[in-house]
């Protein structure tokens, strides 16, 4: 499968530079795919290859809320062996109504271990959590699926490498998330917050197994799920590898995308969770996902998956402090530190984070509507009193933000998070400011602070308007010179 990561030589430096521009400035036609070896940070200056891979990863997370990571062959083989072991474990295991039921108790989020059943989803899970000894109260201890410690170690390392790449893209310090992660290795008496789950959906031998109904178009491109089936993980990152496709994630346009339909033998899917959304002050959106198990006819073992969840440690706090230290604007909702244990016990609905009404804010919409109404009257037979210059500038800046700037940001998968005007006055004079990359990507005018146009001084508003609509000042002078 083609990879966007490429090997660098002096002979190919010009080609690499061109590809870097493409990766950073264009919309990905499909889920981003990068090799783990290219995404692993090294000492010294970042290579062009590393920058390309980080850009591809972040672009994919922005557009599709997921990405594909290609592991080295030996680690890919380990995962395939783990899937085979999981299939045999669940197939050979009997089932009775007295089995441990996974009640999804938020208070037990960092204590689950061993075998659980979710009757509603017809899902069986075996959780491996280092530091917890599995006990079987109803009988002798059973042998777990094989290879769990090795798989946990591999996917834990992969997830931390991905997290480091995300911190690089956000201009955070190296290992910015270390304080909220488990120790490596765990200290005496410590229990891992992260967990490796081997899952099996709808195996035929599972008593009462049923098929989930999925409505789809004839061409199979559009999948429609009930709203109540949508899920979000409270993880930092989730890594998934399954023996059959069926994982759907919502993209930036609200469409369901099959993310594991074209995986190579060494590929895993990664998607961000709510804890990362909280710690990055909303800069990295959590994935909204569903699993389709309606295509398992004739399958002996059901659909088996390896799911690694990188979790913040239970005694940590999510505060967004690293984002503030890097100079990012942090909304008020992220400025109050929240203990991880409290965060995990707090309900977070999809509709809360991503309202179905995605139209612009009421202020911007009212301003735009007001200005359009004024212009229509002005250009028509009805004459109205001209708007004061300052108000006209404000309304026009709102319109250009909505029609021009937001469109550029959406096409490039960039989430606009404006700076504080006092802080940004120093940013625009620095060659290495936190908002420099975003300003460059969207063509923000030189010398104009990267703040919401509504808050810009009038002179800066003029610079903003001329940058995105050249000739704006001249056109306004023509309008003003027309007889009233």
Buried (B, 14 or more C-beta within 10 A) or exposed (E): EEBBBBEBEEEEEEEBEEBBEEBBBEEBEEBBBBBBEBBBBEEEEEBBBBBBBBBBBBBBBBBBBBBBBBBEEEBBEBBBBBBBBBBBBBBEBEBEEEBBEBEEEBEEBBEBBBBBBBEEBBBBBBBBBBBBEBEEEEEEEEEBBBBBEBBBBBBBBBBBBBBBBBBBBBBBEEEBBBEBBBEEEEEEEEBBBBBBBBBBBBBEBBEEBEEBEBEEEEEEEEBEBEEEEBEBBBBBBBBBBBBBBBBBBBBBEEEBBBBBEEBEEBBBBBBBBBBBBBBBBBBBBBBBBBBBBBBBEEBEBBBBBBBBBBBBBBEBBBBBBBBBEBBBBBEEEBEEEBEBBEBBEEEBEBEEBBEEEEEBEEEBEEBBEBBEEBBEEBEEEEEEEEBEEEBBBBBBBBBBBBEBBBEBBBEBBBEBBBBBBEBBEEBBEEEEBBBBBBBEBBEBBEEBBBBBBBBBEEEBBBBBBBBBBEEBEEEBEEEEEEEE
